[in-house]
Amino acid sequence: MKTALVIIDLQNDFLDARGAYARGGCANPAAQALPERVLPLAQAVRAAGGLVVASQFTLWPGVGGAPMISPHLLALRPFLRQGDFAPGSWGQANVELLQPAIDATVHKVAYSAFFNTQLDWLLRKNGIERVAVCGIVTNGGVASTVRDAHMRDYDTWVVADGCAAFKPETHATALADMATVAHVVDSADFGARVLA
């Protein structure tokens, strides 16, 4: 069974001290630790013949250059401004540590990496049957992508220690919820059960 690791939104504007979220006072220390934890898993998936895909949350510029932001997101994150998460920008890019381990990227405009992207097409063209998801945030982009993978009949896994939310209790609740549609394991268990 061919496996893909889907890394959700480990981007500079979310994680770097110079990024949009840190500038807006929304730094997430749990998320900042993820790239070093996810890199060995991505390398192991590739070594086993699998595919590593990263999503990039993207704020496309509209008429006049202002980013097209959904109203609910702008209400939650009023600090987002023109240039944040812009296509091709430093902020939109995946963190440098992970870039060599990523085979493909998809630009997403909402929580799920499947919504209005080429992710499903990319996975199917590569013969992928099993999808493991990690990244941020556990209760947002990760959970939405996991449910969409499940709905598309992929054998769906969540790498629990490869995910983070803004609060530990939110992370734990989201993992428990996803266990109804996916295998929730830590990276060591995933390696032993799937990649060995």
N, C-alpha and C positions, 0 to 999 in steps of 0.2 A: 504494500500500500504506500503510495507516494505521499509525502508529508510536506506541508508548508508551515512556516512560522510567520505569522502576521504580527508585525510590531506596530502598535498604535501610537502615533503622534509623539515620538520621542524627539522633539524638535527644539531648535535653539530658542525660539520665542516662548516656549513653555518652560524650558529647563535652565537655560544659561542665565547667569547673573546680569548680563547685558540685554536680556530678552524682554519682550513685552510684558510677560506676567510678573517678572521680578520688578520691573519699572512700576507696575500697577499695584505692588504690594501683595501679590498673590503667589509668591514663591512656594513651592511644594517640596520640602526636604526629602520626603519619601520618594517622590518621583525623580529627584536629582540623583539618587543612588542607583536608579535602574540601568542606565547604559552599561556600567561595569558588570552588572549581574546578567544582563541579557546577552552581551557579546559572546560569552562562551557557549551559550545555548544556540545562538545563530550559527556559530562556527561548527558546532556539532551537527546541526540540521544539514548544513551544506556538505559536511564530510560524509554524511549518510546518504547523499544523493537527493536531498530535499531542496526546497525553494525558500528563500527568505524575501518577504515582501514587507515594505514599510508604508504606512499611510502618512500623509502630510496634510494636516488641517490647513486649509487655504482660504484666505479672504480675497476673493477676486475683486479687482477695481471696477466700479461701475462708471457711468457717465460722469465726467468731471474728475475721476480718479479716486473718489471716496470708496472705501471698502464696502462691499455688500455684506452686511451683518444682519442676521436674523434678529428681530426685535427682542426676543427673550434673552439672547446672548448679550446684546448690547446693554440690556438692563442689568445683567449680572456682572458684566465686565465693561463698565463705562470708559475705562482707560484705553480700550483698543482704538487705534487711530490709523490713519493712512500710512501704508508701508508695513504694518504689522501682518505677519503671515502672508505677505504678498508673493505671488508666483515668482519663483526664481531668486527670491531674496535670501539673505543669510538667515533671517529669522524663520523662514519657512523650512529651511534645510533640516534634515535629520542631524543629530549631534555628530560631530566629527568622528568620535570613537567608533560609532556603528557603521559609518558609511562604507568601509571596505567589505563588510559582511552582508550588505544588502544587494540582492539581485535585481529588484524592481521596486518602483514606488508608484503609488496612486495618490492623486490629489482628492481630498474629500472636503465637502462643504457642510456636512452635518455629522452627527455622532457616529453612525455606522460607516465602516470602510467599504461596504457594499453599495451604499446609496449613491446613485448617479456617478459611479466610477466604473473602471474596467476590471475590477478585482475578480469577479466571478469568471469573466472571460479568460483572464490571465491564468487563473488556477486551473480551469478546465483544459485549456490549451496545453498545459504542462502535466496533465494527467493526475492532478492532485485529488486525493480522496479524503485525506485527513488534514484538518486545519487546527493549529495550535495558536492561541492568541495571547499576547502580553502587551504591556504598555500602560497608557493613561487615558482617562481615569477609569478605575475599575468599574464604577457605577455608571459611566457615561459611554465613551467611545468603545471601551472593551466590551461591556455588557451588550451594547447594541450590535456590535460586530459578531459577537458570539451567538446571539439569537438569530441574526440573519444567516450565519453559517449553518446553524441547526435547521432553519427553514429551507435551506438549499440542499439538505441531505448530506452535508459533509460530516464525517466522524469528527466531532468538535471537542477540543481540549482547551483548558484555561491553565496557564502557567502562573499559579498564585503568587509566587515570590518574584515574578517578573512584572507584577502589576502594582499600582499604587493609586490611592485616592487622597483627598485632602484631609480626611480623618480616618484613623484606624478602624473605628466602628463602622464607618460607611464601607470601607474596603471589605471587612469581614461579612457584612450583611449582603453585599453584592456577590461575593464568592458563594455564599450559601444559596442565594437565589439562582445563580448560574448553574449550580450543581443539578438543577432539575432538567437541564437541557445539554449539559456537557460534562466531561470528565474534568474535575478540578484537582490538580496535582501540583507539587512543587517541581522545580527544574530537575532535581536529581532523580525524582521518581519518573518524570517524563523521559529522561535519558535512559533509565534502566528499562522502562516498559515499552518504549517506542523506538528508540534509536539504537539500542544494543544489538 
